[in-house]
């Protein structure tokens, strides 16, 4: 029988990892927009997303919709923006972005998310995340 306390601790760790992954994806998208197109265009894209029903907090949760909206605005050039976002996401988790421009970026995001959860990966930017979830969970394995 599974100890309920262990189950909830595991659930809490998974939740923390998923939330961190989502905020990291959102930050990578925001950073890529700024780097490639500037702050003014970034702000306009955020307004467009808001008008389309996607809030800033929902960017990672609804990333497929974000890609569709950005593609309507920028056409095929949006692929460069999305590719760079996904490559930055991989680099943020210290993973080599070993995919091509034409690979399924949606699949690459899913693969990385699963690797983050399975291997308890921490993004580079998250120095303020409590490391105890990584230490405690690893010691239980």
Wavefront OBJ file of the C-alpha trace (Angstrom):
o trace
v 0.000 0.000 0.000
v 1.261 3.479 -0.853
v 1.847 5.803 2.040
v -0.575 8.761 1.533
v 2.085 11.191 2.696
v 4.506 9.950 0.021
v 1.775 10.200 -2.602
v 0.999 13.838 -1.733
v 4.677 14.772 -1.536
v 5.184 13.267 -4.996
v 2.103 15.090 -6.284
v 3.393 18.363 -4.827
v 6.802 17.923 -6.458
v 5.208 17.154 -9.822
v 2.938 20.200 -9.506
v 5.899 22.434 -8.686
v 7.875 21.083 -11.652
v 4.961 21.586 -14.064
v 4.267 25.121 -12.815
v 7.949 25.980 -13.106
v 8.046 24.510 -16.614
v 5.054 26.602 -17.642
v 6.521 29.824 -16.264
v 9.823 29.010 -17.971
v 8.075 28.472 -21.320
v 6.235 31.771 -20.881
v 9.504 33.551 -20.002
v 11.264 32.038 -23.021
v 8.445 33.164 -25.314
v 8.521 36.664 -23.820
v 12.307 36.871 -24.063
v 12.325 35.630 -27.635
v 9.692 38.187 -28.627
v 11.751 40.981 -27.041
v 15.058 39.820 -28.520
v 13.759 39.300 -32.036
v 11.102 41.994 -32.383
v 11.532 44.495 -29.544
v 9.500 45.511 -26.528
v 6.895 47.439 -28.541
v 6.016 44.454 -30.717
v 6.047 42.183 -27.654
v 3.476 44.417 -25.989
v 1.315 44.406 -29.128
v 1.483 40.614 -29.314
v 0.389 40.423 -25.669
v -2.540 42.745 -26.408
v -3.490 40.617 -29.389
v -3.355 37.482 -27.261
v -5.516 39.148 -24.603
v -8.097 40.132 -27.241
v -8.064 36.516 -28.396
v -8.739 35.332 -24.845
v -5.213 34.228 -23.881
v -3.863 35.978 -20.799
v -0.179 36.348 -20.038
v -0.481 33.689 -17.326
v -2.040 31.252 -19.825
v 0.605 31.511 -22.541
v 2.257 28.200 -21.648
v -1.009 26.390 -20.921
v -2.434 27.455 -24.270
v 0.780 27.567 -26.274
v -0.815 25.848 -29.288
v -3.343 28.683 -29.503
v -0.569 31.228 -29.042
v 1.266 29.692 -32.005
v -1.896 29.837 -34.134
v -2.515 33.501 -33.243
v 1.086 34.524 -33.870
v 1.074 32.607 -37.161
v -2.022 34.508 -38.320
v -0.204 37.777 -37.637
v 3.331 36.992 -38.815
v 2.648 34.215 -41.312
v 5.362 31.635 -41.838
v 7.882 33.917 -40.082
v 6.192 32.916 -36.820
v 7.897 29.529 -37.162
v 11.253 31.235 -36.506
v 9.843 32.821 -33.351
v 8.433 29.533 -32.079
v 11.570 27.572 -32.983
v 13.760 30.060 -31.122
v 11.392 29.926 -28.117
v 11.624 26.129 -27.943
v 15.414 26.176 -28.437
v 15.714 28.719 -25.598
v 13.492 26.526 -23.424
v 15.809 23.557 -23.969
v 18.846 25.688 -23.162
v 17.141 26.983 -20.015
v 16.966 23.376 -18.800
v 20.589 22.760 -19.858
v 19.469 20.402 -22.614
v 20.902 20.468 -26.088
v 18.219 21.482 -28.592
v 18.825 18.484 -30.858
v 15.988 19.127 -33.272
v 15.698 20.827 -36.604
v 13.664 23.793 -37.713
v 11.153 21.465 -39.382
v 10.626 19.017 -36.492
v 7.374 19.065 -34.558
v 8.009 21.741 -31.949
v 4.872 20.730 -30.066
v 6.337 17.239 -29.648
v 9.663 18.716 -28.543
v 7.946 20.722 -25.812
v 6.087 17.611 -24.630
v 9.272 15.534 -24.605
v 11.112 18.153 -22.587
v 8.216 18.506 -20.119
v 8.271 14.749 -19.497
v 12.057 14.770 -19.080
v 11.810 17.658 -16.599
v 9.293 15.707 -14.523
v 11.083 12.352 -14.763
v 14.584 13.707 -14.081
v 13.576 16.568 -11.747
v 15.299 19.140 -13.939
v 15.573 22.702 -12.734
v 15.763 25.669 -15.115
v 18.787 27.956 -14.938
v 16.739 31.054 -14.131
v 15.017 29.503 -11.126
v 17.649 30.103 -8.479
v 14.897 31.086 -6.061
v 13.186 27.662 -6.238
v 13.488 25.662 -3.057
v 16.044 22.921 -3.765
v 14.612 20.725 -1.029
v 12.071 19.242 -3.476
v 14.962 17.970 -5.565
v 16.993 16.675 -2.627
v 14.092 15.047 -0.794
v 12.689 13.326 -3.845
v 16.048 12.057 -5.069
v 16.867 10.620 -1.644
v 13.579 8.689 -1.705
v 14.468 7.017 -5.011
l 1 2 3 4 5 6 7 8 9 10 11 12 13 14 15 16 17 18 19 20 21 22 23 24 25 26 27 28 29 30 31 32 33 34 35 36 37 38 39 40 41 42 43 44 45 46 47 48 49 50 51 52 53 54 55 56 57 58 59 60 61 62 63 64 65 66 67 68 69 70 71 72 73 74 75 76 77 78 79 80 81 82 83 84 85 86 87 88 89 90 91 92 93 94 95 96 97 98 99 100 101 102 103 104 105 106 107 108 109 110 111 112 113 114 115 116 117 118 119 120 121 122 123 124 125 126 127 128 129 130 131 132 133 134 135 136 137 138 139 140 141
